[in-house]
Amino acid sequence: MRDVVVIGTDTDAGKTTFSLLFLAAFGTEFAYWKPVETGPSDTETVRRLLPDTTIFPPHARFETPVAPPLAAAIAGQRMPPPRDVARQKPASPQPLLIESFGSPLSPFTDEELQTEFLRELRAPLWLIGSSAVGAVGRTLQAVRSLKAEGLSVSAVILLGDSDEYAVGQIQRHEPQLTVVSLPRPREWTAEGIREAAGGCREQLATLRASRIEPTPLAENELIAHDRQFVWHPYTSLCDPLDPLPVVSAEREFLNLADGRRLIDASSSWWTILHGHRHPPLMHALRQATRSLDHVLFAGATHPHAVELAGMLLRSTPWDGGRVFYSDNGSTAVEVALKMAYQCWCHRGETQRTLFVGFDDCYHGDTFGAMAVSRDPVFFGRFEPLLFRTARVPVSAERLDEFLANHAAEVAAVIIEPLVQGAGGMKFYTPAELWAIWEVTRRHGVLFIVDEVMTANRMGTIWAFEQAGVSPDLICAAKTLTGGVLPLAATLASPNVAHAFDTADRTRTFFHGHSFTANPLACAVAVANWKLIEGGTWKCDAERINRFWHAKLPGARICGTIAAVDVPASGGYLAEVGPKIRQLAIEHGVLLRPLGNVVYAMPPLCTSDESLARIADVMRHVVTPRSL
Ligand SMILES: *Cc1c(COP(=O)(O)O)cnc(C)c1O
């Protein structure tokens, strides 16, 4: 059962005429809803001509026949925003035929166009046009401008004299569309409508059938095939829980195949920054697909990578530096480790083979990253294969003690600034970070900040900014594209880059990945970084931080993260983790506890209402009697 939205190439295209024809043919199967009306009421016309149809009243109705925000103002009122109107969609046992007003780009409120509303309705669009002269151009123009807005039309209906040529042309240029031509009723009476509908029942039936999009797999089949063919990260092949079948996402929400909607409280493994399918980022992606898919990055370049590198370097405390691209956080770390060691080699200090990490740190799942993290649960199995590293508590004094004895063999110290994420959301202060950095300066070792999780989550672009330190290497990944596509960058300070500034080819940094600096990912990252430079996102980061302070007293809070420890034994493998996840899902929130640590790190767009829901669920799951 799928709803359909009727839109028109322009105001008088014949949306209501079409609705009448369609409902006359299949009126008992569908219900009619025109959510926003101005001027003479189409709802009343439908009611008068087709009294047997189920009709839901408009949500907003104004007398003056002008754009809704203006008509509302004349009536001394305001148009509610698109999202609110979409939420009022009637719960109807039959699918709805939803008629839009005016044209798709008509103003909905003073700030938003109707396209925003169409997006919220999440139903296929049927475009009504007239078969009069110019039909092909007019229709294609409308279809393509909607596509540029990320809205896809599924059918085109030309009203008027039958025009085989126009139908053929539209079909040829937009082959995925269902295109039909329908006669206009001879007279606007119940009889006239029924007669016209009877004459084109076949075309109307084609349209009705086109609503059922061929879904690749039914939900139960999807899960069964998943369990047969797919291997999921950090998941046992015998996991008792089925994976969640996610079919779409927007803002802070994930939509499941069975109609459930979950709040993505941990931003899909900390990647989604602004929200799912954030319009400026999706727009940048669509634009970028028009020119370049991918190109090798050795001996070739492209504007997106260059523009992004410039922006990234502008955000650092350095004057200069270089950006090395890869495609995930672990490789960003590998690159930093390899660069740090090779940098020392170029300076004639080949003995510096030791890296220093901190207790409970996490830097990724590849070998170098595992070696510096050495988490016993995640990586204990690989211990015999990992190279020698050192680990100290997060403490400037302890690092100082260690370096006092070993500085000459140390290439670099690597740290997650302010928050140790996967290690259990452990926080420490900017002052402590500053003191640790100062120790590395004193002992003359390189300082790598792994900002893969912390960038843009702490209310500043980089977490290390808050400590006023200047690292030698910066690793970025997760939110670099706002979470849309995989992309990572290792930023090298001028002093590191300088060591490679030589024509001696044996001193090349021999490292690269097939998808280094993928142009589509870089284009989205540029759009994301423009938003970040714009700075308005900081208001949301502050709003979320304030919300946690107000509504989760007792939680550990840092930036947009709130974490609570559930008293339980077992660390990451604690039994409570999966139970908490299940319980939260039942309350509409997707949490992924780190063992007994329950935390939220929602996308920046998350509404106060959704934050409240997350806070309620967190409070609920940590009370022992609920588990
Ligand atoms: C997630 C993470 C990584 C690894 O990034 P991937 O893209 O998952 O390889 C590295 N460092 C930190 C701090 C992380 O949170």
The ligand as an SDF file (V2000), in Angstrom:
LIG
                    3D

 15 15  0  0  0  0  0  0  0  0999 V2000
   37.0170    4.9720   14.2350 C   0  0  0  0  0  0  0  0  0  0  0  0
   38.3480    5.4030   14.6020 C   0  0  0  0  0  0  0  0  0  0  0  0
   39.4670    5.0280   13.8470 C   0  0  0  0  0  0  0  0  0  0  0  0
   39.3610    4.0890   12.6900 C   0  0  0  0  0  0  0  0  0  0  0  0
   38.6280    4.6330   11.6380 O   0  0  0  0  0  0  0  0  0  0  0  0
   37.9940    3.6500   10.5300 P   0  0  0  0  0  0  0  0  0  0  0  0
   37.4610    4.5670    9.4930 O   0  0  0  0  0  0  0  0  0  0  0  0
   36.9320    2.8770   11.2430 O   0  0  0  0  0  0  0  0  0  0  0  0
   39.0890    2.7700   10.0410 O   0  0  0  0  0  0  0  0  0  0  0  0
   40.6870    5.5340   14.2050 C   0  0  0  0  0  0  0  0  0  0  0  0
   40.8200    6.3490   15.2620 N   0  0  0  0  0  0  0  0  0  0  0  0
   39.7790    6.7330   16.0090 C   0  0  0  0  0  0  0  0  0  0  0  0
   39.9860    7.6710   17.1510 C   0  0  0  0  0  0  0  0  0  0  0  0
   38.5010    6.2690   15.7270 C   0  0  0  0  0  0  0  0  0  0  0  0
   37.4630    6.6210   16.4840 O   0  0  0  0  0  0  0  0  0  0  0  0
  1  2  1  0
  2  3  1  0
  2 14  2  0
  3  4  1  0
  3 10  2  0
  4  5  1  0
  5  6  1  0
  6  7  2  0
  6  8  1  0
  6  9  1  0
 10 11  1  0
 11 12  2  0
 12 13  1  0
 12 14  1  0
 14 15  1  0
M  END
$$$$
